[in-house]
Amino acid sequence: MDAGQAFGFLVTLEAIPGRQHDVIEFLKKARQLVEAEHGTRTWYAFRSGSTTFGIFDTFDTADDRGVHLHGEVRAALEEFGDELFSAPPVITPVEVLGSKPRT
């Protein structure tokens, strides 16, 4: 991933209070869906507060990012979103300006 040549999404998810464990399980299953995506370079699920979760993922091309946007994880978010989240996910496209790959 060269600086300025990677594309990503930062997704913020707000769990319904009491459903945090279910969101964690949802994100673990989402990782399995992403494993089958050829164009997804990196994918991270994280928790940043009691009920706040997120996803950060990267892609080599804008086309790969577009394919992911309409892929299986998005479908799962739409299917289970009302049960797990207090608001729709906030999906922010980003351009990765730099990274430090693991060596």
HULIN-V377104 format. One record per pair of residues at least 4 apart in sequence whose ideal C-beta (glycine too) atoms are under 8 Angstrom apart, sorted by the first residue. I is the first residue (numbers start at 1). J is the second residue. If there is no record, write none. Layout:
BEGIN
I,J ; I,J
END
This chain:
BEGIN
1,5 ; 1,6 ; 1,41 ; 1,42 ; 1,58 ; 1,60 ; 1,96 ; 1,99 ; 1,101 ; 2,6 ; 3,96 ; 3,97 ; 3,98 ; 3,99 ; 4,95 ; 4,96 ; 4,97 ; 5,60 ; 6,41 ; 6,58 ; 6,59 ; 6,60 ; 6,95 ; 6,96 ; 6,99 ; 7,58 ; 7,59 ; 7,60 ; 7,61 ; 7,62 ; 7,64 ; 7,65 ; 7,93 ; 7,94 ; 7,95 ; 7,96 ; 8,56 ; 8,57 ; 8,58 ; 8,59 ; 8,65 ; 8,93 ; 8,94 ; 8,95 ; 8,96 ; 9,55 ; 9,56 ; 9,57 ; 9,65 ; 9,68 ; 9,69 ; 9,91 ; 9,92 ; 9,93 ; 9,94 ; 10,54 ; 10,55 ; 10,56 ; 10,92 ; 10,94 ; 11,54 ; 11,55 ; 11,56 ; 11,89 ; 11,90 ; 11,91 ; 11,92 ; 12,52 ; 12,53 ; 12,54 ; 12,89 ; 12,90 ; 12,92 ; 13,23 ; 13,52 ; 13,53 ; 13,54 ; 13,55 ; 13,84 ; 13,85 ; 13,89 ; 14,51 ; 14,52 ; 14,53 ; 14,85 ; 14,86 ; 14,87 ; 15,19 ; 15,20 ; 15,22 ; 15,23 ; 15,51 ; 15,52 ; 15,53 ; 15,84 ; 15,85 ; 15,86 ; 16,51 ; 16,83 ; 16,84 ; 16,85 ; 16,86 ; 17,51 ; 17,86 ; 19,23 ; 19,83 ; 19,84 ; 20,24 ; 20,50 ; 20,51 ; 21,25 ; 22,26 ; 22,83 ; 22,84 ; 23,27 ; 23,53 ; 23,84 ; 23,85 ; 24,28 ; 24,47 ; 24,53 ; 25,29 ; 26,30 ; 26,76 ; 26,80 ; 26,84 ; 27,31 ; 27,45 ; 27,53 ; 27,55 ; 28,32 ; 28,45 ; 29,33 ; 29,76 ; 30,34 ; 30,45 ; 30,55 ; 30,73 ; 30,76 ; 31,35 ; 31,43 ; 31,45 ; 32,36 ; 33,37 ; 33,71 ; 33,72 ; 33,73 ; 33,76 ; 34,40 ; 34,43 ; 34,57 ; 34,68 ; 34,72 ; 34,73 ; 36,72 ; 37,67 ; 37,68 ; 37,71 ; 37,72 ; 38,64 ; 39,59 ; 39,60 ; 39,61 ; 39,63 ; 39,64 ; 39,65 ; 39,67 ; 39,68 ; 40,57 ; 40,58 ; 40,59 ; 40,64 ; 40,68 ; 41,57 ; 41,58 ; 41,59 ; 41,60 ; 41,64 ; 42,56 ; 42,57 ; 42,58 ; 43,55 ; 43,56 ; 43,57 ; 44,55 ; 44,56 ; 44,57 ; 45,53 ; 45,54 ; 45,55 ; 46,53 ; 46,54 ; 46,55 ; 46,56 ; 47,52 ; 47,53 ; 47,54 ; 48,52 ; 48,53 ; 48,54 ; 51,86 ; 55,73 ; 57,68 ; 58,96 ; 58,99 ; 59,64 ; 59,65 ; 59,68 ; 60,64 ; 61,65 ; 62,66 ; 63,67 ; 64,68 ; 65,69 ; 65,93 ; 66,70 ; 67,71 ; 68,73 ; 68,74 ; 69,74 ; 69,91 ; 70,74 ; 71,75 ; 72,76 ; 73,77 ; 74,78 ; 75,79 ; 76,80 ; 77,81 ; 77,89 ; 80,84 ; 81,85 ; 81,88 ; 81,89 ; 85,89
END
